């Protein structure tokens, strides 16, 4: 077992280096072929250290969405996104009203530059139907090939990772 | 019922990388690293762990966060946080939990990046407004009575006639 040397480099450090290049990075476990996110020193569940870094194409599907209201502020969107490479992450969908974010909506990542206090971080925006359809050769359980990108109501039979498909929180 | 001497054993033990760690290393990265090394030490697997015991000033819900990181589903959690003696209590609680059948393989883990990060990021202030001689002093400002190491220090100093600077 060879564990990452944390005196030299950390998982989040590597992730941020990719963010600074405008990339959403994730880990891939060579043992079981599954994506790992968030990044770790070892694969969750198995403890495998046979991990490699990969860069996501940045395309995904909204698995769950909610809206958070603060006093005197525009409503904020919080969403769980299933990336096409087979991992799920929490983020937000921008460029549209927080309430207009729908389960099943196709989205694309972009890296928010951050500021002095907050390092860069990934956010998402809606994808136009012609920009990218869900992966048809998806091997992951959450794959919903054939679902119209902007018509989340027509989801059929897709089993989300948590079971039972997408769910509004 | 009292604990039975010799009823459980520490079968694996290990350290994470120590000293100055890479930027953005999290305390839970270190806990996970030490966990995997300890498992390697005893030949058990992640999936064998069914009890998680942890506490850290930099992590609000250390046992849960660690379990999520490792993706294990323990039957038993203990996040007792009583300063530097948390971990002795974790071991004692682990023995009790095992004796009572609440879990069988207990993970006791700690991780900290307090050497590597800024003072502000090292630990949350636990402010005692009554006993803070220099509240805004860069160094002495930390000497509020609420910080775990100082509470026993005061007790110890009193009992021993104030001959020692720091408690047990």
Interface residues (C-beta under 8 A of the other chain):
Chain A: X1 X3 X4 X5 X6 X7 X8 X9 X10 X11 X12 X13 X16 X40 X41 X42 X44 X45 X46 X47 X49
Chain B: X16 X17 X19 X20 X21 X22 X23 X24 X25 X26 X29 X30 X32 X33 X36 X37 X39 X40 X45 X46 X47 X68 X69 X70 X71 X72
